[in-house]
Amino acid sequence: MKAAVLHEYNTSLSGKQFVSYEDVADPKIEHPSDVIVRIGGAGVCRTDLHIIEGIWRSKVDVKLPYIMGHENAGWVEEVGSGVESVRKGDPVICHPLVTSGHCLACRRGDDMHAEGSRFPGINANGGYAQYLATGERSLIKLPKSLAPKEVAPYTDAGLTAYRAAKKASRHLVPGEYCAIIGAGGLGHIGIQVVAALCAAEIIVIDRADQSLQLAKECGAHHVVKADGNEVQAVLNVTAGKGAEAVIDFVGEGESVAHGLAMTREAGTYYIVGYGGKIELPTMDMITSEKSIVGNLVGTYAELVELMALADRGRVNLATREYKLADANQALADLHHGQIKGRAVLIPS
């Protein structure tokens, strides 16, 4: 099969050649619960850029060369002898984790903390290819209204945004505010999820006019340019008190300090993006009673919930399609901030 393969790290993300488009061996069925999926779309994620930079080397045990791509959807191509829930030709979306289902975390539905799990595109070959090896427990059948190439990025970007927005929606009530930092690939989904799950007013902060326009289209009630004065702008909107929930999809640079500063006392700051550091005096934590909540990608059940919202048209994904052979261009465009929403690789 054809695949876009990572052969070496590029710590500076310099140049235009990050992966090599080449022939590799097809994945094989190795266990009764295995499923081979013919890829219909593979999302291009900022995490992929971090992988290329080598940031993940200390977190996962993976040896180069290997195939990235952890946001995948397509059609069932082949199934193991024990697979009963799907058959060849079924359109499916893949939860990022391949788990056994036997450990305690699995039985609690806590997929991301399962023991002995496999994460295609992170610690195993992923979907920047024509075919992907995954497991039966990871697959969700798609309704006729959703095509694989249209929903692939929901499996990480969408699911991560959904998990954080769902947490916030549980305590937000009418008359309260949710500030969302970053209206890009994750943020524009988070805006729609917050709007679908609760009645809070949504404030979106971003430095790009294109992203702020997308935020308006997605349901933001207020948009704020990240020009250094964003904290005061949010305080102005919230009568000087700040937002009851702040969801930070950036997580680096000044967004962390600004996000905490625009969080109301006794409010909650949800950190989703990464790369920066959270540093604040313990006295401030005590006197403000603010909560800081980390967010990993969501569970299988939450991906089912997100697909239900997408099927009803409550959440829509802005995508830009690239041929798999043009993976380097997609990665470069993402690196330089030239993509509205999410990039999706389509095998030819």
N, C-alpha and C positions, 0 to 999 in steps of 0.2 A: 504494500500500500504506500501511498504518498503521505509524508508527514513533514512538519516544520520542526526541526530538531535543534535543541540547545547543546552546543559543543563546548563552550567556554563562557566564563563569567566576564562581564564588562562593567567594572565598578563605576565608571564615569558615564556610562550610557552614551559613549561617543560613537560617531559613525552611523551608518544605516544598516549594517549587517549584524543582526543579533542572533538569528536562527538560520539553519540551512534547510532548504526544501529538497527532500531526497526520498529515495525508496528505502523502506524498512520492512522488517518481517511483520506479517499480520499477527494480531493478538490471537491467542488460542484459549479454548475452554480447558481449564485445569481442575475445576472443582464442580460438583453437581449443581451448585447454586450460581455458577458463573453465567453471565450474559454478555454477548458481543453486540454492541450498538453501532449501527452505521450512522456516522455523525451527519446531522443536518445543519448544525450550527454550533460553533464554539466561541464563547465570549472571550474578549481580550480585556484583561483586568490589570489594574495598577499593581496588584500583587505580582503579576508576571514580570513587570519591570523590576520590582524588588528582587525577584528570583534571579533575573539576569544580573543585577548588581551584586548578587552574592549575599544579600542580607539574610536569606533563609538558611544558609549553610550551617549555622550553629543550632538551628531549630529542628531540622529534619535530616534523616540519613538517606541521601540520594547521591548517586554517582553519575557524572556526566559521561557520555551524552544521554539525554533523556528528552521526553516530549512534554511540554507544558500544556496547559488548558484544563482548568477545573470547573468551567461553566459549560455544561454539555447537554445537548438534546438531539434526538434523532429517531431512528427506527430500529426495532429489534431485528438483528440479523441472524443470530444463532443463540441457542439456549443450552444449558447443562441438563443432565438427565433428571435432576431434581426440581427443575423450575416448572411451576404450575400456573403462576399468575399472569404471565405474558407469553406471547408467541410471536413468531417471525412476522414482521410487517407492522406490528403495533407501534404507533408513535408514542414516544416517551420522553420525559425529562428526568435527568439523573440527579438525585441528591448527591452532594460532593463526596460524602463518606461511604465507603464500602465496609460494612460491619457484619459480624457473625450473628448478632441477635441473642447471644447466650450470656454475655457479661451483665452485671447488675446495671451499669449505665444504659446499655441497650434496652433492658427490660423496663427501665424508667423512661425510655424515649429520649434520653440525653445523648443523641448520636455523636456530638462533637467530642465527647469525653469517653467514648467507648474504648475498651481495651483491645489491642491488636488490630486496630482499624487500618484501612488503606485509603489514601487520599489521592486519587488520580489527578495528575497535573501538579501535585505538590511533592509527594514522596513516591510516586509511581507514574508510569507513562499516562499522559492525559489525552485530551481531545483535539489538539492541533494536528489532526490526522483524519484519515478516512474512516477508521474504526477505533472503538474504545472498548477495553475490557472492564466490566463493572460487575455488580452483583444484583441478584433479584430484589433484595431488600431495599436497594437504592432507587428503584424505578417507580415512577408515577405515570400512569397512562394519561395522555393528553386528550382533552375534548376536541371535537371537530373544529371548534372555533379558533384553536391555537396551533400554529405551525411551529415545528422545532426551531427553525432559524429565528423566529420572532421572540421566543421565550428563553433561549439558552442562558442569557445573562441573569435570569431570575435565580439560577441555582446558587449563586454566591452573592452578587451585587444586590439582587432583589431580595434574597432570603435574609441577608445580613441587615439590610435596611428595614425589612419587615419586622425582624426580631426586636430591633431597637425601638421602632415606632410603636409596636404592640405594647412593649413595656411602658412607654410613656403614656399611651392612650388609656392605660388602666387607672391612672390617677388624674388625668386631665379632665376638667369639667367645663361646661359652657362659661365663658367669661374669662377663662385663663388663656395663657399664651404658651406656644411651643416655638422656640427659635431653632432653626435648622441652619447649620454652618456647612456650606458647600451644596451646590445644586447640580452637580455633575452626574456621573453614572449611577452612584448610589443615592445621592441626595434627591434627585428628581423622582425616584421611586418612593423614598421616605416621605416626601411631601404628600404624595397621593395616598399613601397608607394612613398617615395621620388624619387626613381629610376624610378617609373612608371609615375610620374606626372611632373618631370622636369629634366633638364640636368646638375644640379649642381654636383660637385664632393663630394662624401660622405666619411667622416672620422668617424670611429666608435671607441669609447673608452670603454673598459671593463677590469676588473681585472682577468677574467677567460679565459684561453686559449681555452676552449671548446666554449665559447660564441664568441670569436674572430674568430674562425674557422667558426662558423655558420654565422657570419657577412659577411665573404668573400663569402660564398655560396649564401648569399642573395643579393649580389651586391655591397658591400663596396669597395671603391677604395683604401682606406688606413685604416689600423687598428693600434690602439695604446694601449699598455698595461697600465692600470691604476695602476702605481707603485709609484706615487708621482711626477713623471716627465711628466705627461700627458699634462699639459698646454704648456710647452716648446715644446713638440713633435708636438702639433697642430700648434703652432706658426711657427715651422720649415717647416711644410707642406704648410702653407699659407703665406710664405714670411714675417713672423713676424707680420702680420696684424690681424690674427684671422679669424674665420668663420662668414659669413654674417648671418647665422642662426645656433643656437645651440638648440637641442631638448634634454632635460634632463629627461630620463625615470627613474632615480634613486631618485633624490630630497631629499637626506639626506646625512649625513656625509659631506665629503669634495666636493661632486659633485656640490653643489650649487655655492660655491665660485670659484671652478675650471671652472664651466660652464660659469659663468659671465666673468672670466678672459680670457677665450678663445673666447669670443664673440667680433667681430670686432667693432670698433667705428661706431655708427649709425646702428649697427646690432641688431638682436632680439634674446633674450633668452626665449625659450618656456619651461615652467616648467610643467611636467606631473606627475612624481613621487612625493611623499609627505612624510613628517616625519621630515624634517629639517626646517630651517628658512632662509629667505633672509634678510641679513643685510649689508648695504653698505652706505657710506657717500653720502648725497644728492649732494655734489659738484661733485662727480664722475658721478652721473647720468646726471647732467647738462652738464659737459664738454665732456662726451663721447656720449651723446644722444642715449644711448642704450635703447631698449624697453624690458620690461619684460611682458610676456603674459601667463596667467594661462589657463589651458586646462582641461575641464571636458569631459565626454564621449560625443560622437557625436549624431547627430539627426537621425531621421528615414530615411530622404533622404540620409544622408551620409552612412548609413548602406546599402541602396540600391546600392549606388555607389561602396562601397567596395565589395559587392557580385558580381557586374559586373566585377570588376578586378579579383576576385577569379575565376569566371566562365571562364574568358579568360586565366587563368593560369599566370597572372601577379603578383599575390600575393599567396604565399603558406604558410600554417601554420604547423610548426613543433609541433607534439603532442605526448604525451605518454599516453596510455590508462590504466585506472584502473577500476576494478569493483566497483560499488557503495558501496559494503560491505567493500571495502578496502580504504574508504575515509580517514581514519586516516593515512594510509601509504602515500597516496598522499600528504596530508597536511604536514606530517613530511618531506618527500622528498623535497617539495617546500621550507620549512623552512630551510633546510640544503643545499640548492643550488644544488640539485642532479637531476634537471629536465632540459632537453634541450628543450626550447620552452615552451609549455603549457601542463599541465596535464588535462585530461578529464575523468570524471566519467561516466561509462556506466552501467545503471541498467540492472540486469540480467533478 
